[in-house]
């Protein structure tokens, strides 16, 4: 059993960026103190640990903060080197993994948030198309890269699985709110099967709250955006 | 000196700061490569096939295999060519995390501030873009102080990951300053960055690949004119419909 680490995670149960870090730590069998944050009333510790962005997640290891979820995932992989590895061993495969994790964060997730933020039906439809297109590319990527293995990372959950898997509750939340399925046995069969496996994986299944919690959070965000926009006009 | 049997091809565009990052990385590592200048209004078959997802430059093609996204390419070069000079990323995991954090910041905050400035159609938007740009510069000044620990570069006494990330923008900092009448890395407000900019630009490996600032200024002015034209077209159209 690994020695207890001086490790805290500043996160949010419903944040995909925090979820992926928790799953990664579970994969590595590392114990940590989970400190749920209130983003409406940010703690001294959060502001001190992430002065630049004031966002979660922040991993604090031996008193030193690491920010940005993908940076944290790579840190975890490099510090706790026992199997399973989060990133593949071979440089080209690592580059491909980094590319697709970046795609999830730079394309898929913002498009999906755009659905929530949209103020007109037109805008919403455009963002839905964008999100569906991004899922289509990820389906193709899985077909090309997984070579019959259960996860993007191969036999076990890896970097891309963590990036995409952590957004599943939000994809489901948006489906419940707007009626569009982004992972669908008909349109994205490989991802549909992959999502099942991800949700059931030991390292993941305790970290994925019910999508209704995300729905509630989503509605709160929408109200906040609407209020801010009304105040600005 | 390229390792025997390694074929490196870079698809880029002269004014792309992201392609410049890769040119800089290759130059600092002493790796030879074939450069292909892309016309982004008429993308080559090779670009479309190599980067089907984004169809953007830079793309590094190593022995036929494409690697996309500038900082992914820079890390790839570290990992695939361990013999080609010191790696850009430090060896300590915490220091690596700090370097990755700042490279990400440069893309997320500094570059997006520039995009806002480029796209600015009104005086208000320009002021906002300028404010964001200067704020990002101030934050990076702090980062440089923290990372360099008194040495010339973010990477310490040699160019590292963040230096390459910011170095891609170095020529544009000069061009932007000229086009928009700014002094982004001002010697008074951001002395470390001002010194870094001068020092980085003097490195032989940087000089070998930096684009001509004059050409960038021309391009910047053209983009500004296009934005102004688009704004006045939009304003005219709006006036007609109201």
Interface residues (C-beta under 8 A of the other chain):
Chain A: X52 X61 X64 X66 X67 X68 X70 X71 X72 X74 X75 X78 X79 X91 X92 X94 X95 X98 X99 X102 X103 X137
Chain B: X53 X62 X65 X67 X68 X69 X72 X73 X75 X76 X79 X80 X93 X94 X96 X97 X100 X101 X104 X105 X139
